[in-house]
Amino acid sequence: MKKILAFAVLSLMTFSQMKAQDITDALRYSHTNLKGTARFQAMSGAFGALGGDISAIAINPASSAVFLNSAVTLTLSDVSKENTTGFNNSFNNSDNSDFNASQAGFVLVFDSNSTNNDFTKFSFGVNFAEENNYDDAFLASGSSNGSIDQYFLDYAQGIPLDLLIPYDDESVEDLYSYLGENEGFGAQQALLAYQAFIINPESEDLENTAYNSSVAPGQFQNNYNYVSTGLNGKISFNFAAEFQKKLYLGINFNIHFINYDRTTRYFETNNNNGSETNEIAFVNTLSTDGDGFSAQLGGIYKITDNIRIGATYDTPTWYNIREETAQSLSSYSDVFNENTIVNPDVVNIYPEYTLKTPGKLTASGAVVLGSQGLLSVDYSYKDYSNTEFRPENDGDFITQNDIISDELTAVSTIKIGGEYRINNWSLRGGYRYEESPYKDGITMSDLDSYSAGIGYSFGAFKIDAAYTNTQFSESSFLYQTGLANRANIDREFSSLIFSLSFGL
């Protein structure tokens, strides 16, 4: 029998012991996009052996020591996202845009006054950069033979019927909170479905643990609407030095922060013979905030005045992440002409957990053609299979970490950038290629990105503009269990970036 509550259950809050995190969360916070100044993005971020740009410290912390003078840079970005979603031979287009300040920072340069000092220059910098923008939306809509009832059945099997029936003095809201506190996420899903008459027990015995569906098989009209907002940002504190005017060494201490909010709305209908439930609406919200820390070590060496090489090691990032969720479920029956709404009005607050994202190695090379221009190449290696939820001895996290290890893989990224100068004008272009972090190469494809830009120098004051276009595709399940339908999304991101820089 269900344990009687020995404490007052809050009507708007519960502390759930069951983890809701999965591989998609791990990858979302481990993967970063190319962000920075207009000059940096115009050259696709190929700055590991160059320096002299505030955003270059994100690639190689030794970059700030290449600056000749102290400087400040502010960047504004207008990002447009277009998604073409294919779902069971139906297609939907959605787009959205976001305009914000994506970068702001400064570098202070201090020349050594001692002629006997091998360290001829020191620099200190602070830079804010947006690493990922989570503003996104897509609609997957079409006809299939899959129903959300399988999602609920997967969670319900094995749950005693006694746990799904409120006592006389207990509301559904109270029971939903109790289950979240004591039985976990799966029991909450079973409760929602049972109370909405989507699943039925095979026996009315309170010890029954087997369930069937009130939804008859056949064809279903599925609609899945996804909307998210938020960002992943980083503040870097940079220290670097120039040694004998040949070698540049630097270190970054990075503070990371995450804000992510997501709402998914699923709606399905059917006219299948024998179906007691003909409409289902399922709403889920997730709110996430987190903070983290990482460090970077890097160096740049001038082989000659024209040839430079660079190397950087990025440590893993250790995030502390906090999440809250809320759910509601409703159904309608043509047979009984009845609409049922189950809205617990409860916020599930999950225990704070740690996510360790993988480290990264970067090797760079550049050819500087005096005042005429330059050509630069960066290569990075990052193994996403090393992403880990912690504590590692947690049973749920052990399962998720095994999935991450099995499904994710190491990724190579190549960035090529060039700049050509004509008097005070600079013309720039770049290309970036990034392998898929998934072993199957289907869940997410390889990424291609092209960029171009222009800049003008007024001396101590500079203005730059850039355009980037990034394309890749995703093929993901609408839900991680039960409903096996995939949404295939072709994604295209276009950005207009404007930067203002001036010397101090």
C-alpha positions as CSV (number, residue, x, y, z in Angstrom):
1,M,0.0,0.0,0.0
2,K,1.0,3.5,-0.6
3,K,2.9,5.2,2.2
4,I,0.7,7.7,4.0
5,L,2.1,11.3,3.8
6,A,3.7,12.2,7.2
7,F,4.4,15.8,6.1
8,A,2.6,18.6,4.3
9,V,3.1,18.6,0.6
10,L,3.5,22.0,-1.1
11,S,0.9,22.5,-3.8
12,L,3.4,24.3,-6.1
13,M,6.7,22.5,-5.4
14,T,8.2,19.0,-5.1
15,F,11.8,17.8,-4.8
16,S,12.2,14.9,-7.2
17,Q,14.8,12.3,-6.7
18,M,14.5,10.9,-10.2
19,K,16.8,12.5,-12.8
20,A,15.3,13.9,-16.0
21,Q,18.7,14.6,-17.6
22,D,19.8,12.8,-20.8
23,I,22.2,12.9,-23.7
24,T,20.6,15.8,-25.3
25,D,21.1,18.0,-22.2
26,A,24.8,16.8,-22.0
27,L,25.4,17.8,-25.7
28,R,23.5,21.1,-25.4
29,Y,25.8,22.4,-22.7
30,S,29.0,20.9,-24.1
31,H,28.7,22.2,-27.7
32,T,29.4,25.8,-28.4
33,N,28.9,27.9,-31.5
34,L,31.4,30.4,-33.1
35,K,30.8,33.7,-31.5
36,G,33.0,36.9,-31.1
37,T,33.9,40.1,-32.8
38,A,33.0,40.8,-36.4
39,R,36.7,40.4,-37.5
40,F,36.9,37.1,-35.6
41,Q,33.7,35.7,-37.1
42,A,34.5,37.0,-40.6
43,M,37.6,34.8,-40.6
44,S,35.7,31.8,-39.1
45,G,37.5,32.1,-35.8
46,A,40.9,31.0,-37.3
47,F,42.9,33.0,-34.8
48,G,44.9,30.5,-32.8
49,A,48.3,31.6,-34.1
50,L,47.4,35.3,-34.8
51,G,46.1,37.1,-31.7
52,G,45.6,40.9,-31.8
53,D,41.8,40.5,-31.5
54,I,39.9,40.3,-28.2
55,S,37.9,37.3,-29.3
56,A,41.1,35.4,-30.2
57,I,41.7,34.8,-26.5
58,A,38.8,32.3,-26.6
59,I,41.0,30.3,-29.0
60,N,44.4,31.0,-27.6
61,P,44.9,33.0,-24.3
62,A,48.4,34.1,-25.5
63,S,46.6,36.2,-28.1
64,S,46.3,39.3,-25.9
65,A,50.1,39.7,-25.7
66,V,50.1,40.2,-29.5
67,F,48.2,43.5,-29.1
68,L,50.4,46.6,-29.6
69,N,48.2,48.8,-27.6
70,S,45.4,48.6,-25.1
71,A,41.9,48.4,-26.7
72,V,38.2,48.0,-26.1
73,T,35.7,46.2,-28.3
74,L,31.9,45.9,-28.3
75,T,30.0,43.6,-30.7
76,L,26.3,43.5,-31.7
77,S,24.8,40.5,-33.5
78,D,21.6,39.9,-35.4
79,V,21.1,36.1,-35.6
80,S,18.4,34.6,-37.8
81,K,17.5,30.9,-37.5
82,E,15.5,29.0,-40.1
83,N,14.4,25.5,-39.5
84,T,12.8,23.1,-42.1
85,T,11.3,20.2,-40.3
86,G,10.3,17.0,-42.0
87,F,8.0,14.6,-40.2
88,N,6.4,11.6,-41.9
89,N,6.6,13.2,-45.3
90,S,5.2,16.5,-44.1
91,F,7.3,19.7,-43.9
92,N,7.1,22.9,-41.9
93,N,9.2,26.0,-41.9
94,S,9.9,28.2,-38.9
95,D,12.2,31.1,-38.4
96,N,13.1,33.5,-35.6
97,S,15.8,36.2,-35.0
98,D,17.6,37.7,-32.1
99,F,19.5,40.9,-31.8
100,N,21.8,41.4,-28.8
101,A,25.2,42.4,-27.5
102,S,27.1,39.2,-28.0
103,Q,30.6,40.4,-27.0
104,A,32.3,43.1,-24.9
105,G,35.8,43.2,-23.6
106,F,39.1,45.0,-23.2
107,V,42.8,44.3,-23.2
108,L,45.4,46.3,-21.2
109,V,49.0,46.1,-22.5
110,F,52.0,46.9,-20.4
111,D,55.4,47.2,-21.9
112,S,58.4,46.3,-19.8
113,N,60.6,49.3,-19.0
114,S,63.6,47.1,-18.3
115,T,66.0,46.5,-21.2
116,N,67.4,43.4,-19.3
117,N,64.0,41.7,-18.9
118,D,63.3,38.9,-21.4
119,F,59.6,39.4,-20.8
120,T,59.1,42.5,-23.0
121,K,55.3,42.8,-22.7
122,F,52.5,41.9,-20.3
123,S,48.7,42.0,-20.9
124,F,45.6,41.6,-18.9
125,G,42.1,41.3,-20.5
126,V,38.5,40.7,-19.5
127,N,36.0,39.5,-22.1
128,F,32.4,38.5,-22.2
129,A,31.3,36.3,-25.1
130,E,28.0,34.6,-25.9
131,E,29.0,30.9,-26.6
132,N,25.5,29.6,-27.5
133,N,22.1,31.2,-28.2
134,Y,19.2,28.9,-27.4
135,D,16.5,31.0,-29.0
136,D,14.9,28.4,-31.2
137,A,11.5,27.1,-32.5
138,F,10.2,24.4,-34.8
139,L,7.0,22.5,-35.6
140,A,6.9,18.8,-36.4
141,S,3.5,17.9,-37.8
142,G,2.2,15.0,-39.8
143,S,0.4,11.7,-39.9
144,S,1.9,8.5,-38.5
145,N,1.0,5.2,-36.8
146,G,2.7,6.3,-33.5
147,S,0.9,7.6,-30.5
148,I,2.1,9.2,-27.3
149,D,0.3,6.5,-25.4
150,Q,3.5,4.3,-25.8
151,Y,5.5,7.0,-23.9
152,F,3.1,6.7,-20.9
153,L,2.9,2.9,-21.1
154,D,6.7,2.6,-21.0
155,Y,6.8,4.5,-17.8
156,A,3.7,2.9,-16.3
157,Q,4.6,-0.7,-16.5
158,G,5.8,-1.9,-13.1
159,I,4.1,0.9,-11.2
160,P,1.5,-0.4,-8.6
161,L,-2.0,0.8,-9.3
162,D,-2.2,1.8,-5.6
163,L,0.3,4.6,-6.3
164,L,-2.0,6.1,-9.0
165,I,-5.2,6.5,-7.0
166,P,-5.5,9.5,-4.5
167,Y,-6.8,8.8,-1.1
168,D,-10.2,10.4,-0.2
169,D,-8.5,13.3,1.5
170,E,-5.7,13.6,-1.2
171,S,-5.9,15.6,-4.4
172,V,-4.2,14.6,-7.7
173,E,-1.8,17.5,-7.1
174,D,-0.8,16.1,-3.7
175,L,-0.3,12.7,-5.2
176,Y,1.8,14.1,-8.1
177,S,4.0,15.8,-5.5
178,Y,4.3,12.7,-3.4
179,L,5.3,10.6,-6.3
180,G,7.9,13.1,-7.4
181,E,9.3,13.1,-3.9
182,N,9.3,9.4,-3.3
183,E,8.9,7.4,-6.5
184,G,10.3,9.6,-9.3
185,F,9.6,11.0,-12.7
186,G,8.3,7.7,-14.2
187,A,5.6,7.3,-11.6
188,Q,4.5,10.9,-12.2
189,Q,4.0,10.1,-15.9
190,A,2.0,7.0,-15.1
191,L,-0.2,9.1,-12.8
192,L,-0.9,11.7,-15.5
193,A,-1.9,9.1,-18.0
194,Y,-4.1,7.1,-15.6
195,Q,-5.9,10.1,-14.4
196,A,-6.4,11.3,-18.0
197,F,-7.8,7.9,-19.0
198,I,-5.0,7.2,-21.5
199,I,-3.9,4.0,-19.9
200,N,-6.0,1.4,-18.1
201,P,-4.9,-1.2,-15.5
202,E,-5.2,-4.8,-16.6
203,S,-6.6,-5.6,-13.2
204,E,-8.4,-3.5,-10.6
205,D,-6.3,-5.1,-7.9
206,L,-4.3,-2.3,-6.2
207,E,-1.2,-4.4,-6.6
208,N,-1.6,-4.5,-10.4
209,T,1.6,-3.4,-12.3
210,A,0.5,-4.0,-15.9
211,Y,-1.3,-1.5,-18.1
212,N,-2.8,-1.2,-21.6
213,S,-3.9,1.7,-23.7
214,S,-7.3,3.2,-24.2
215,V,-6.0,4.5,-27.6
216,A,-6.7,2.0,-30.4
217,P,-3.9,1.4,-33.0
218,G,-4.2,3.1,-36.4
219,Q,-3.3,6.4,-37.8
220,F,-2.6,9.6,-35.8
221,Q,-2.2,13.2,-36.6
222,N,0.8,14.3,-34.5
223,N,1.8,17.9,-33.8
224,Y,4.9,18.7,-31.8
225,N,5.7,22.4,-31.1
226,Y,9.1,23.3,-29.6
227,V,10.1,26.7,-28.3
228,S,13.2,27.6,-26.4
229,T,15.1,30.7,-25.2
230,G,18.3,31.5,-23.3
231,L,22.0,31.5,-23.8
232,N,25.3,30.0,-22.7
233,G,27.8,32.8,-21.8
234,K,31.4,33.0,-20.7
235,I,33.5,35.7,-18.9
236,S,37.2,35.3,-19.4
237,F,40.0,36.7,-17.2
238,N,43.1,36.7,-19.3
239,F,46.8,37.0,-18.5
240,A,49.6,36.9,-21.1
241,A,53.2,37.8,-21.7
242,E,55.6,38.3,-24.6
243,F,59.0,36.6,-24.2
244,Q,62.0,37.9,-26.2
245,K,59.5,39.2,-28.9
246,K,59.2,35.6,-30.2
247,L,57.1,33.6,-27.7
248,Y,53.7,34.5,-26.3
249,L,52.3,32.7,-23.3
250,G,48.8,33.1,-21.8
251,I,46.2,31.7,-19.5
252,N,42.5,32.2,-19.1
253,F,40.3,31.6,-16.1
254,N,36.7,31.3,-17.4
255,I,33.4,31.7,-15.6
256,H,30.4,30.2,-17.4
257,F,26.7,30.6,-17.0
258,I,23.7,29.0,-18.5
259,N,20.1,30.1,-18.8
260,Y,17.8,27.8,-20.8
261,D,14.0,27.7,-20.9
262,R,12.0,25.3,-23.1
263,T,8.3,24.5,-23.7
264,T,7.1,21.6,-25.8
265,R,3.4,21.2,-26.7
266,Y,2.3,17.9,-28.2
267,F,-1.2,17.3,-29.6
268,E,-2.5,14.3,-31.3
269,T,-5.9,13.2,-32.7
270,N,-7.3,9.9,-34.1
271,N,-10.5,8.4,-35.4
272,N,-9.4,4.8,-35.0
273,N,-12.1,2.2,-34.5
274,G,-12.4,1.1,-30.9
275,S,-10.4,4.0,-29.5
276,E,-11.8,5.4,-26.2
277,T,-9.4,8.3,-26.3
278,N,-9.3,10.5,-29.5
279,E,-7.4,13.6,-28.5
280,I,-4.3,14.0,-26.3
281,A,-2.5,17.3,-25.4
282,F,0.7,17.1,-23.4
283,V,2.6,20.2,-22.3
284,N,6.1,20.2,-20.7
285,T,8.2,23.1,-19.5
286,L,11.9,23.1,-18.4
287,S,13.8,25.9,-16.8
288,T,17.5,25.6,-16.3
289,D,20.2,27.8,-14.8
290,G,23.8,26.9,-14.2
291,D,27.3,28.2,-13.5
292,G,30.7,26.7,-14.3
293,F,34.5,27.1,-14.4
294,S,37.2,26.3,-16.9
295,A,40.7,27.3,-17.8
296,Q,42.9,27.6,-20.9
297,L,46.6,27.5,-21.5
298,G,48.1,28.6,-24.8
299,G,51.2,29.8,-26.6
300,I,52.1,31.4,-29.9
301,Y,55.6,31.2,-31.4
302,K,57.0,33.4,-34.2
303,I,59.2,31.1,-36.3
304,T,59.9,34.0,-38.6
305,D,58.4,37.5,-38.9
306,N,55.9,35.9,-41.4
307,I,55.2,32.4,-40.0
308,R,53.6,31.7,-36.6
309,I,52.3,28.6,-34.9
310,G,50.1,28.2,-31.8
311,A,48.8,25.6,-29.4
312,T,46.1,25.7,-26.8
313,Y,44.7,23.3,-24.2
314,D,41.1,23.9,-22.9
315,T,40.4,22.1,-19.7
316,P,36.9,20.5,-19.2
317,T,34.2,22.8,-18.0
318,W,32.6,21.8,-14.7
319,Y,29.0,23.0,-14.5
320,N,26.7,23.1,-11.5
321,I,23.2,22.9,-13.0
322,R,19.7,23.4,-11.5
323,E,16.5,22.4,-13.2
324,E,12.8,22.8,-12.7
325,T,10.0,21.2,-14.7
326,A,6.2,21.4,-14.9
327,Q,3.6,19.3,-16.8
328,S,0.0,19.1,-17.8
329,L,-2.0,16.5,-19.7
330,S,-5.5,16.5,-21.2
331,S,-7.6,14.1,-23.3
332,Y,-10.9,13.9,-25.0
333,S,-13.1,10.9,-25.8
334,D,-15.6,10.8,-28.6
335,V,-17.2,7.7,-27.1
336,F,-18.0,9.4,-23.7
337,N,-18.0,13.0,-25.1
338,E,-15.8,13.9,-22.2
339,N,-12.8,16.2,-21.8
340,T,-10.3,15.4,-19.0
341,I,-7.7,17.9,-17.8
342,V,-4.9,16.9,-15.4
343,N,-2.9,19.9,-14.4
344,P,-1.0,19.3,-11.2
345,D,0.2,22.9,-11.1
346,V,3.4,21.6,-9.5
347,V,6.9,22.6,-10.1
348,N,9.4,19.8,-9.9
349,I,12.7,21.0,-8.5
350,Y,15.5,18.6,-9.2
351,P,18.7,18.2,-7.1
352,E,21.6,20.2,-8.4
353,Y,24.0,18.1,-10.4
354,T,27.4,18.5,-12.0
355,L,28.1,18.2,-15.7
356,K,31.7,17.8,-16.9
357,T,32.1,18.8,-20.5
358,P,35.1,17.5,-22.5
359,G,38.4,19.4,-22.9
360,K,39.8,20.5,-26.2
361,L,43.2,20.6,-28.0
362,T,43.9,23.2,-30.7
363,A,46.9,23.5,-33.1
364,S,47.2,26.6,-35.3
365,G,49.4,28.1,-38.0
366,A,49.4,31.4,-39.8
367,V,51.3,33.2,-42.5
368,V,51.4,37.0,-42.1
369,L,52.2,38.9,-45.3
370,G,53.4,42.1,-43.7
371,S,50.8,44.9,-44.0
372,Q,49.1,43.2,-47.0
373,G,47.2,40.5,-45.3
374,L,47.3,37.0,-43.7
375,L,46.2,33.4,-43.9
376,S,45.4,31.3,-40.9
377,V,44.4,27.7,-40.1
378,D,43.2,26.1,-36.8
379,Y,42.6,22.4,-36.0
380,S,40.8,21.4,-32.9
381,Y,40.1,18.0,-31.3
382,K,37.3,17.4,-28.8
383,D,36.0,14.0,-27.5
384,Y,32.3,14.4,-26.6
385,S,32.2,10.8,-25.4
386,N,34.1,12.1,-22.3
387,T,31.1,14.2,-21.2
388,E,29.9,13.1,-17.8
389,F,27.0,13.6,-15.4
390,R,28.2,13.6,-11.8
391,P,28.2,12.2,-9.1
392,E,29.4,9.2,-11.1
393,N,28.2,6.7,-8.6
394,D,24.6,7.8,-9.1
395,G,22.6,5.0,-10.7
396,D,20.7,7.2,-13.1
397,F,23.9,9.0,-14.1
398,I,25.8,5.8,-14.7
399,T,23.1,4.8,-17.2
400,Q,23.2,8.2,-19.0
401,N,27.0,8.3,-19.0
402,D,27.1,4.8,-20.6
403,I,24.7,6.1,-23.3
404,I,27.0,9.2,-23.9
405,S,30.0,6.9,-24.2
406,D,28.2,4.6,-26.6
407,E,26.6,7.3,-28.9
408,L,29.0,10.3,-28.9
409,T,32.5,10.4,-30.4
410,A,35.5,12.6,-30.9
411,V,35.2,15.6,-33.2
412,S,37.7,17.3,-35.4
413,T,37.1,21.0,-36.4
414,I,39.0,22.9,-39.1
415,K,38.8,26.6,-39.5
416,I,40.4,28.6,-42.3
417,G,40.5,32.4,-42.4
418,G,42.1,35.1,-44.5
419,E,42.4,38.9,-44.6
420,Y,43.5,41.2,-47.4
421,R,44.2,44.9,-46.7
422,I,43.9,47.8,-49.1
423,N,45.0,51.0,-47.4
424,N,42.6,51.4,-44.4
425,W,40.2,48.8,-45.7
426,S,40.3,45.1,-44.8
427,L,38.5,42.3,-46.7
428,R,38.0,39.0,-44.9
429,G,36.7,35.5,-45.5
430,G,36.6,32.1,-43.8
431,Y,35.4,28.5,-43.7
432,R,34.6,26.2,-40.8
433,Y,34.0,22.5,-40.9
434,E,33.0,20.5,-37.8
435,E,32.3,16.7,-37.6
436,S,29.2,15.3,-36.0
437,P,29.5,14.5,-32.3
438,Y,27.3,11.5,-32.8
439,K,28.8,8.2,-34.0
440,D,25.9,7.5,-36.3
441,G,26.3,10.8,-38.1
442,I,22.5,11.0,-38.4
443,T,21.2,12.3,-35.1
444,M,23.4,15.4,-36.0
445,S,25.2,15.9,-39.3
446,D,28.6,17.5,-39.9
447,L,28.5,21.3,-39.9
448,D,29.6,23.6,-42.6
449,S,30.0,27.4,-42.2
450,Y,31.0,30.2,-44.5
451,S,31.9,33.8,-43.5
452,A,32.9,37.1,-45.0
453,G,33.5,40.6,-43.7
454,I,34.9,44.0,-44.1
455,G,36.6,46.5,-41.8
456,Y,37.8,50.1,-41.9
457,S,40.5,51.6,-39.6
458,F,40.4,55.3,-38.6
459,G,43.6,54.7,-36.7
460,A,42.8,54.3,-33.0
461,F,39.1,53.7,-33.9
462,K,38.0,50.7,-36.0
463,I,34.6,49.5,-37.3
464,D,34.0,45.9,-38.6
465,A,31.1,44.0,-40.1
466,A,30.7,40.3,-40.9
467,Y,28.2,37.8,-42.3
468,T,28.2,34.1,-41.4
469,N,26.1,31.2,-42.7
470,T,26.0,27.9,-40.9
471,Q,24.2,24.7,-42.0
472,F,23.7,21.3,-40.5
473,S,20.8,18.8,-39.9
474,E,19.4,16.9,-37.0
475,S,17.2,13.8,-36.8
476,S,15.9,13.3,-33.2
477,F,13.1,11.5,-31.4
478,L,10.3,13.7,-30.1
479,Y,10.6,11.8,-26.8
480,Q,13.4,9.7,-25.4
481,T,11.2,6.8,-24.8
482,G,7.9,5.3,-26.1
483,L,7.1,7.5,-29.1
484,A,9.6,6.4,-31.8
485,N,8.8,9.1,-34.3
486,R,11.8,11.2,-35.5
487,A,11.8,14.8,-36.6
488,N,14.3,15.6,-39.3
489,I,15.4,19.3,-39.1
490,D,17.5,21.2,-41.6
491,R,19.0,24.1,-39.8
492,E,20.4,27.3,-41.2
493,F,21.8,30.1,-39.1
494,S,22.7,33.5,-40.6
495,S,24.4,36.2,-38.6
496,L,25.1,39.9,-39.2
497,I,27.8,41.1,-36.8
498,F,29.0,44.6,-36.1
499,S,32.0,45.6,-33.9
500,L,33.4,48.8,-32.7
501,S,37.0,48.9,-31.4
502,F,39.1,51.8,-30.1
503,G,42.5,52.1,-28.5
504,L,43.1,53.3,-24.9
